[in-house]
Amino acid sequence: MELLHVADAVSREKGIERDEVLSAMEQAIQKAGRAKYGYEHDIRAEIDRKTGEVRLQRYLQVADPVENEFTQITIKAARKSKSDVQVGDFIVDDLPPIDLGRIAAQTAKQVIVQKVREAERKRQFLEYKDRVGEIVSGIVKRVEYGNVTIDLGRAEAMMRRDETLPREHFKNGDRARAYIYDVREEQRGPQIFLSRTHPLFMAKLFAQEVPEIYDNIIEIKSVARDPGSRAKIAVISSDSSIDPVGACVGMRGSRVQAVVGELQGEKIDIIPWSQDPATFVVNALAPAEVAKVVLDEDTHRMDVVVPDEQLSLAIGRRGQNVRLASMLTGWDIDILTEKEESERRQQESATRTALFVEALAVDDVIAHLLVTEGFTRVEQIAETAIDELAEIEGFDAEVAGELQERARGWLAENAAKLEARRKELGVTEDVVALDGFDAEMLVKLGEKGVKTLDDVADLASDELREIIGDGLTENKANEIIMAARAHWFAGETPPDATSPA
């Protein structure tokens, strides 16, 4: 019974199953038995789960012919003790209980400790693997080179130096709260990784402080953090009678201040989320005022125009405000003053006017009129219906038809020039066949020495975009590079296009 009491005590202390502890004891006694009677024998130990009695037995398998005399027995010899035995059955001999000597006892103890430790690690992993995304609290056990080991009570967790807030120093015995962002089963046991800089740590803190978030009345749509300095959080309410920003701020700022206190004074902007990207970006740039927004959905970029005196506020110290707004909204944001935007617009207008003067052989007045009507490329004039062109003030069907003919003629001539230049540079037909390149892009590639399918495949997406310019999105660049690499990886999984192969 003593063994059963020991097993019960270990089971309670370590939080693992009693049966696992008894199995570890059986393996330890089995190892001691083999040490006494010979390791070549098949010796097994069994502890009775009710009485605690230990049975030590030697197993011999009936075989014909016998290949190992220590673990096998002939059928003739086996039938002397058991008449109906068949090949494959076992003859079991009881062995006298062993008195564990000092060495054997030490070995048995090591086996038990090892098995209990393995069972404990398995229990820890199973307990914490489904807790990724939770906030936990524990006591700091060790601090080594800024890396903090935290005792969670039933397990230990690691918080690396880069996952702690700047200017935050922990000492042994301090209580710490952190976010579980990963749990991995490794050779030395389950590794639980904590973070205080993760954006979702702040989101979970708000969920603890704001009952409406916990009850799913208010939803946190996105979070952007510059840990220890400033953060932005976008919220929306499913109940029109509840102000999501006010609920998160709390009475006299009590709720947001509780989160700020936990994050060592990190300033938090609470932003109302909007389905309209322009409205969302304007909200995200608060406290700066925005005069105008111009968005390009193809490149996922947004030009935001602010009054001259609001520029520094919109950008923020070291670009912090616009960087966090970009992270929060998922849009690339360019901040311009009204003066810069006016100058840019004038420059673009002059460039487009000059293009139309050259391509359509018209004077500045007609070219400027086309630019004013929103035309930016010669292709648009060639493709627009004549009756639409004729609606422009001062135009008629005859003028519109003539402009369209000139536009098509210029485009054909320009295409022929680009094609000749492409061939002169030696850009191959395989590259031409890739979906996503126009004639002008192919010439740019040739001028940079990118001429074959392998040349394109060797590029990273940012390198390709640098060669082509603004006409290529990151996603499209990745698609083109993966298509160029396809012949390398027939039947294999190709690498990510964001890095060179």
C-alpha positions, 0 to 999 in steps of 0.5 A: 500500500505504501507505493499507492500512497506515494503515487497518490501524493506525487499525483496530487503534487504534480497534477498528473494522473495516478496511473501515469505515476504507477506506470513510471514506478513499474518501469523503474522496478522492471529496470532494477529487475533486469539489472539483477537477473540480466538485461537480456531477459524480458522481465516485466513488473506490475503493481496491483492498482488496489493492493499495491502488491508488486509482481515481477515476472519473466516472459518467454515467448513460444517460438519454432525455431528459437532464435533467442534463448533468453526471451524464447522457448521451444513449444516442446519445453513450453508444453511441460508447464502448459499443455495447450500452449501455441506458437506466439503465446507467452510462458510467464514465470514469477520471480522473487521480489527484489530487495533494491540495493543502493545503486538499484534504488538510485536508478529506480528513483531516476527513472521515476523522476524522469517519467514523472517529469515527462508526464508533467511536461505533457500535462503542461502542453495539453493545458496551455496549447489551447490558451494561446490568446489569453492573458496570464499572471505569474511571479518572476522567477529569473531574469537573464540578459533581459529575458524573463522566466515567469512562474505561472503556478503549474508551468513556467513561461518565457518572455523574451527581452524584445517582448517586454516594454521599453524601460520596463525592468523586472526583478525576482518576485515581481508579479507580471501580466502578459499575453500568451502568443505561442505554445510549442512542444520542444525537446526540453518540454513545452515552451510557453511564450509571453508578450507585453508588446503584442497588439492583442495584449492591449486588446485583451486588457480592454476586454477585461476593463470594458464589459461591452467588449467582453459581451461582444456589443463593442468589437475591436476591429484593429490595433496598432502599437508603438509599445511603451509610447503610443497606440491606436485602437479602432472600435465599433458598436453593434448597438447604435445607442452605445458610443464605442469610444465613450464606453472604452474611455469610461467614466472620467477616463477610468477604463482607459487609464487602467489599461494605460497604467498596465502598459507603463503610461502608453498613450492610447488613441481610441478611434471609431472604425468605419467601413469607408476607408477614407473616413477610417483613415481620417479618424485614424490620423486624429488629432490632426485635421484632414482637408482632403483624401485621394485614394488609389485602390489598385496600389492601396495607397492614400494621399491625405492633404492637411492644412500647412499648420497641421502637418507636424501633428499629422505626421507625429514625432518621428513619423509615429502618428502616420505610421500607426494610422497606416498599421491600423487601417492597412493603407499606405498613407502619404501626408501632403500639405495643401500647398504641396498638393496644389503644386503636385496637381499643377505638375501632374496637369502640366505633364499630362497636358504636354503628353496630349500636345505631343500625342494628339498634335493639339494646342495647349488649350485642347490638351488642358481641357482634356486634363480638366475633364479627368483624362490622364492617359492617351489610352483613355481617349482611344477607348472612350466612346465618341459621343462621350468625348463629343459632350465635352464643351467646345467639342463635337462628333467630328472633333471627337472622332479626329482626336480618337483617330490621332490617339489610336495612331500614336498608341500604335506607333508607340507600341511599335517603337517599344516592341522594337526596343524590347527586341533590341534589348533581348527580352525573351518571348517567355518574359513577354508571355508572363501575365502582368507586363505591358510593353513599357514595363518590358523595356524597363526590364531589358534596360536593367538587364532582366531579359530571361525567365530565370532573370525574373525568377531570381528577383524579389518582389521589392526588386521587381517593383523598384524596376517597374515603378508604381504601376505594379502592386506587391501582390501582382509582383509576387504572382509574376515572380511565382509564375516565372519560377514555376518551371523550377519547381515542377511537382514541388512547393515553390518558395515565397516570392518576397525573398530571392530563391 
